[in-house]
Amino acid sequence: MSGIERSLDEMNRAAELGGGQQRVDDQHKKGKLTARERIGLLLDQGSFNELDKFVTHRSADLGMDRSHPLGDGVVTGYGKINGRLVYVYVHDFTVFGGSLGEALMKKVTKIMDLALKNGAPVIGLNDSGGARIQEGVSSLAGVSEMFFRNTLASGVIPQISAVLGPSAGAAVYSPAMTDFIFMAKGTGQMFVTGPDVVKAALGETVTFEDLGGAMVHSTQSGVAHFMCDSEKACLASIRALLSYLPQNNTESPPAVEWKGATEADHELDAIIPAEPYRAYDIRKIVEKLVDGGNFMEVHAGWAQNIVVGFGRLAGNSVGVVANQPLVIGGALDVDSSDKAARFVRFCDAFNIPVLTIVDVPGYLPGTDQEQRGLIRHGCKLLYAYCEATVPKVTLIVKKAYGGAYCAMGSKYSRADINYAWPGAEIAVMGPEGATNIIYRKELEASSDPDALRKQLVSEYRKKFANPYVAASRGIIDEVIAPSSTRAKLISAFESLANKSEFRPPKKHGNIQL
C-alpha cells in the first residue's frame, strides 16, 4: 500500500472518529447515538455518500488553533430512503458540541443547495449547542445563510428536522423553518436561551426538559410535530413520513399498490352516537376510511380538538383534517386553526389531496380566545382552504355550524366535492341557539317553555338543519350512506386527479401570521 493510500485510510479513520473515542463514549453514556450511527439507521443500507469529509475550521482565535478535527462537527452527504434520493446533514456533538461554525455551515448550505438543484428532500439531524462563540459573527453569517436556504426551499422540497440532542440559540430556528420536526423524548431539547441564561435573566430555575423538552414542544408549544420514545423510533418515523411525500413540488406523491376491499362497511352506519351531544373519537372514522386503517397523525399531542395527518386511499396519499369531538366538542380555537392551516398549506404545496371530515360546533367562545386573537388565527384556516388548489373533498359526518362550517373545507371555500351523512346538521348555529333567538317571545310567553323549546328544536332540526336542505341548493353534492363512504371518497379523488384551478398571478398572499 502506498503512502498516499495509507494517508487516506488514516484520514478516513480520523474523520469517522469525530471528536475521539472518549467523546463517542460520552455520547453513548447520554443515551445518544453518534452522527454516523444515526445515518446508518436513517438511510437505506450502503446508500450513503459523504461529502466534505475532510473540511476543517479556519479559526485561530480563543484557542481554536489547537484543534482542527476533520469534518468540523457535521456529517453531510446524500443517500436513499426506500430507494429515493435524499440529502442529509447530521450534527456531530463529539466535535465542539456540534456548534455551528463558518466551515460547518458552508457544508450544510452546500447540501441544501444540492437538494434544491436536484429536487430531493433535505433532512437535518440536530444535536448542537448553537452558534460557535469562538467564531463570532462569522458563525452567525453562516447560520443566516442556512435560514435563507430554508426559505428558498420552503414549498419546493420537503424539509425535515429531527432534534436528537440540544438545539439551542441560533440552532433552533432552522428546524423551526422546516416542514416537520421530530423530537426524541428524554434527549432532544429546543430552546432559544438555556436554563443558565433563564436563571441569570429572570431568577427562574428550570431544567432542560421543562424548558424545551419533547413533551413541552409536542403538547404545549406546538413546535414539534412528532414526539418519539427514542432516536431509533424518530429515524424510523422519518422514513415512514417520506413514504407519503413527493420528492418536490413538481411531482405527485408516491402511490403504492392497493388490493384491499372497498365494499360497504356497515360499522360506519352506527359509529356516530345517536345522542346529539355524546362525544366519540373521530380517529375511528379516519381509520375506517384510509387503507388498512393506517393513519400517520401529525401534531398528535397538541391542539387535540383537531386531528391532522396522512393516510392513503386506494394506494394514493391523502392529507386528512378532522374535528375531534372528544376535545372541547371539536370547536375551533387559536391553536387548532394554526395547526390545521399549516397542514393544509403543506399539502397544497406538495400536491397532496386533502380530505376534510367535519363535526364542528363553531369557533370556541370566550374572553381568553378573543384576547389571544381568535379572529386573526381563525382566519388562517379559511385562508388556507381558499388558497389551496389541490383536490379537496369534504365529508360532514355530524354538525357544521356557522363560520366554522365555512372554515372546514366548505363548498364555497372551494372544496371540489362535498358529502354529508344523513344525520348531519348544517346551519348558522345549533338548533338550540337558533330556537332561543327566533322564538324568544313565544318561549317567554309559554306556560311550559321547556316542553315548547324541545318541540321547536326538533322542528328546526328537521326543517332547516338537515343535509337535504343544503343538498337542495347544491351546497352538498350528495348525501351518502356512511357505509358507502370509502368507495365514494376513492371515486371522488380519482375523478379529481387531473384537476387544474386558476389563481391570479401575484408574488405571494399576505396570510395573517
N, C-alpha and C positions, 0 to 999 in steps of 0.2 A: 504494500500500500504506500502510495506516495505521500510526501509531506503535506501537500495541498489537501489530499483526501483525509489525512489524519486531522488536519486543522478543521476541516469541515465537520467531521464527526464530533470533534471536541466542542465546536461552536454550537452544533445542534443540541448536544447534551446539556451544555450550559444554559442555552435558551430555554430548553424544556424543563429545567430545574427551577426556573424563575428566581426567586429570592434566596434559594438554597434549601437544603433538606430540613434544617431546623424550622424554617418558616412554613414549609409544607406540613411538617408535623404539627405545628401550632394551628394551622388551618383545620386540619383533621380533628384536633382536640376540641375545637369550637363547634364541631359537628358540621363543618362546611367542606365541600369538595374543592379541588383546585380547578383552575381555569380549563386545563386540558381534560380533566375528568368530566367536567360539565359538557364540553364539546363532544366528547365521546358518547355521552348519553343522549344529547340533543340530535345529532346528525346521524344519517344512515352510516352504517359501519364502513369504514375505509374511504369515505367520500370527502373528508376534509382536506382542503388545500390551503396551507398557511401562506400569508403574505407578510412582508416586513418583519421577518423573524429576528433579524439582527439589528434592528433600529435601536439606537440608544439616545438618551437625552444629551443636550448640549450645554447645560447649565454648569457654571463653575462657582456659583455663589452659595454661601451658607452651608459649606461642607459637601455640596453636591459633586464636586470634583473628585471626591474619594471613592465614588461608586458609580459604575456605568453598566448596570445589568442589561443583558440583551433582551429586547422586546419592550422595555421601559413600562411594564405594568399593564399591558393589554395584549391579548392574543387575537389576531384578526385573520379573516380569510373567507372562503366560500366552500360550500358543500351541498348536500342534498337532504331533504326531508321527504320521505315517501317518494323518492325518485325525482323530486322537483328542486330546482336551484334556489338556494337562499344564501344570503351574506350574513356574517356574524362578527361581532366584536365582544370580547369577554374580558372583563377586568381581572387582573391577577393581583390579588390582595397581598401576595407574598413579596411583591416589589413595591416599595414605598406606599404600602397600604392601598394600592390601586389608585393613588392620587392622580389627578388629571394635569399632566404637564404638556408643554408645547409639542414635543415629539409624539407623545401618546395620542394627542388629539389629531395630529396630522394622519396618524394611522387610521383612526376611527373615521375621519372625514373622507379619506380615500375610499374606505369600504362603502360608505354611504353614497359617494359619487358613483362607484361601480354598480351598486344596487339600482340606482336611478337610471343609469345608462342602459342597463340590461333588463330592466323591468322585473325585478325579483324582490321578494320581501327582505327586510333587514331586521335582524334580531340582536338586541343588546342584553347581555347578562351582566348585571350591575353589582359591584361589590367594591365600593370606593369611598374614601374619606373626603372626597370633594376636590376642589381646585388645589393644586400643589403650591403651598405658601412660598416655598423657596424660589419659585419661578415667577412670582408676582404677576404683573399684568399680562405677560406672555401666556401664562396659563389661562387667564380669563379670555384673552383673544381667541385661543383655541376652542374654548368652551362655546363662545359666541358663534364661531364658525359652525359648530355642531348644531346649535339652535337654528341657525339659518337653513341648514340642510333638512332638519326635522320639518321645517315649514314648507320647503320646496317639495319634500316627499309626501306631505300630507295629502291624502286623497289620490295619490298617484301609485304608490306601492304600500302594501301593509307594513306597518312598523310595530314591532312587538318588543316589550321590555320585560325582563324578569329581575326582581330585586331579591338577591340571594344573600346579601350581607348588608352592611351600612351603605346608605346612599345619602350623602349629606351635602348641604350647601348647594353649590352650583351643580353638583351631580344629580340633584333630584329633578331639575327642570326638563332635561331631555327626556327621561322616562315619562314625565307628565305630558309631554307634547306628542307622545306616540299613541297608537290606537288602543292598545291593550297593555295592562300592567299585571303581571303575576307576582305574588309575594310568597316567600317561604315562611311559614309560621315558625317563630322562635329565633330565626337568624336574620331575616330580612327586615330592614328598617329604613324609613324615609323621613327626613326632617330637614327643614331649612336651617335651623340652628339646633345644635345638640344640647344635651342636658346641662353641660358646664356653662354654656352661654346663657341658657334659660335661668340657671341659678344666679349667675352674676348680674344679669339684667333685671330679673324680676323677684329674686329671692325664692323662687319656686323650686322644690326638689322633685324631680321626676325621673323615672327610669327610661332607658332606651325604648323598651316595649310600649310603655304607657304613652310616650311622646309620639312615636311613629312606627309602631309595630304593625304586623299584618292584620291583626284584629282591629286595631284602630282604623286603618285605612280601608278595610273591606266592609266595615259595618257603620262607621261614623262619618268619616270624611268623604267617602266615595272615590278616593284617589285610586285604589286598587280594584281591578275588575275580577281577579281570581285570587283566593287565598288557598294555598296548598299545604298539606301536612309536612312536606319535605321537599328538598331540592329535586329529587328524582321525580316526585309527583308533578312539580312545576314543569320540568322539561318534557315529561310525557304529555302534559296538558297542552303545551305549546304545539307539539306535533299534532295533537287531536284538533286544535283550533284551526291550524293551517289547512286541514283537510276540507274545511268548509269555504275557504277563501280563494279567490283568484290570485294569480301572480302579480297582477297590476290592474289598473283601471280600464285597460282596453280589452281585457279578457273576461269571459264568463267564469263563474265558479266551477270547480271540477265536479263532474257528475259521476256517480257510481252506479253500477248495475243493480237494479232492484227487481226482484221477482216475487215480492211479498204480495199479500192479499189486498184487495181494495173493495171487497164486498162489504155490505152493510154491517155496522157494529151497533147492535141494539142496546148495548150497555150505555151508549151515549143518550138514548132516549130517556133514561132515568137518572142521569148524572147531576142535573140541576135540582136542588131541593124544591119541593112543592111550596114550602112556606116562603113568603116573599122576602123575609129578611134573614133567612138562615144562611150562614156562610159556608163556603166549600172551597176546596183547593183548585185553583184554575190550572195548576200543573197537570192534574189528572186529565183534563180535556186536551191540553197540549200533547201529552204523551200518547193519548188515544189517536191523535191526528197525524203525528210525524212517523216516519218509517221506523218500525221496530221499537217505538217508544223512546228512541234515543234523542235526547234534548240536552244540548250543552248550554247551560244557563250562564249568563254574564251578569256580574254585579249581584250575585245571589244574596249576599248579606246586607245590601244597602238599598234603601228606598224600596222596601219589600212589598209595598202596595202596588207595584207594577213588576211584571216579570218580562225579561227580555233574554234572547239567546238564539242559538242556531239549531236547526233540525234539517231534515230532508223530506221532500215529498216526491215519491217515485224516483228516488235517487238524486234529485236536484236540491241544491242548497236553498234554504229559505230563512230569512230572519223573522223571528216571532216577537210580537209585542202584545202583552195581555194584562188586563187589570186583574189584581189579586184580591178577591172579596174577603180573604182571611185577615187582611191588614187594613184598618180604617175603612172597611167596606169597599176597598178598591178605589176610593176617591183619589183624584189627582192633587198633588201638593207640589211644593217648591222642588224637592229632591227628585220625585218621580218624574216630573216634567223634564228636568235636566237629563236624567238617566235615559229616558225613552227617546228624547230628541237627538241626543248624540248617537245613540244606537241606530236610529233611522237614517241619520245623515251618513254614518259609516256604510250602511247597507247601500244607500243610494250611490255613494262614491265608488263602490266596488261591485256594482251590477248584481246585487243580491236582492231578489224579490222580497217583499215584506207582507207577512200575514199578520193582521191585527185581530185580536179576539177581545170583544168588548163586553164588559159588565161594569159600568161606571155610574155612580150616583151623582157625580158632579165634581167641581173643584172643592177642596176642603175649606170650609168656612172658619172664620175666627181671626182675632186680632194678631195672633202670632204669625199666621201665614201672610196676612196682609202687610204686616210690618216687615216681614222678610222678603217682600217683593213678589208675591204670588202672581200678580199681573205680569210683571216682567219675565219671570221664569215660565209661567204657564203658557205664554205666547210662543216660547221656543218650540213647543211640541206642535202647535199649529203651523208655525213656520216650516218646521222640518217636513211635515207631511205634504204641505202645499208645494214645497221646493222639490221634493223627490219625484223623479221621473221613472224609476224602476217599476215593474209590475207591482200593483198593490191590490190586495184582496182583503176585505173586511168581513168579519163574522160577528154579528151581535147575538150573544147567547142568552142574555137576560135583560139588563136595563141599560139605557143610554140616554142620559138626561142632560139638557142644557148645553152650555159651552163645552163641557167635557165630551159630549157626543160629537160636536164639531171637531174637537182636537184629536179624537181617536180614529183617524183614518176614515172620515165620513165621505159620502158621495161628493160633497162639494169642496172638500179639501183634496179632491181628485183621486180618490180610490177608484180603481177601474171597475171592480165588481164588488157589490155589497150584498151579503146574505144576512138573513136573520132566521133564528129558530122560532117556531110558532109561539112560544111563551115569552118572547122578547117584548120589552116595552121601550118605545122611543117617544120622547116628549120633552117639552121645555123644562119641566120639573116633574118630580114624582107625583103620583095621583093624590096622595095625602096633602101635600103642599098646595097643589093646584086647587083641590076641593076647598081647602080652608080660605083661599083667596077669592075664588069665583062665587062660592056660596056662603060667604061670611054672614050676610044679613039673614039668610034662611036658617043658618045654624044658630045664630044668636036668638032668633025668634022661636026656635023649636023647643018643645017640652021635653024632648029626648034627643039632644044633639048628638050623643054618641051613636045611637042607632041610625039617625039620619046620615051622619058622616060616613058610617060604614056602607050604607046603601049608595050614597053619592060617589064614594071612592070606587066601588065596584062598577058603577055605571060609567064613570070616567075611564076607568081602565079598559072596559070593553069597547067603548065608542071612540076614544081618542088616542090611547097609548099603545094599542096593539100594532103588530108589524104590518098588518094588512092595510092600515091607513097609509103608512109610508109606501108600501108596495103599490097602492093605487095611484100614487103620484110619481112613481118611477124612482123614488129615493132609495128604496130597497129593490134590488134587481130580481130577487127571488126569495121567497120564504121556503126553507128546506127542512126536511126531517133531520133531526140530529144524527140518526143512524146513517144517513147518506153523505154526511159532511166530508169525509175524507175523499171520496170519489169526486165530489163536486169541486173541492179545492184543487185536486190534481188536474182535473179537466180545465179549470179556470186558469191556472198558471200555465198550462200547456198552450192555451189559446192566446196568452199574452207574451209568448216567448219572443216575438218579433216586434214588440211594442216600440213605437217612436213617438215622442211628445215634444212639441215646440216650447221653448222658453226664450224670452227676449235676450239678445246679447247684452252682456254687462261685464264689468270687471269682477265684481262679486256683490252679493247682497250684504245687507247690514243687519244680521240677526242680533237680537238682544243678547248680551253676554252677562 
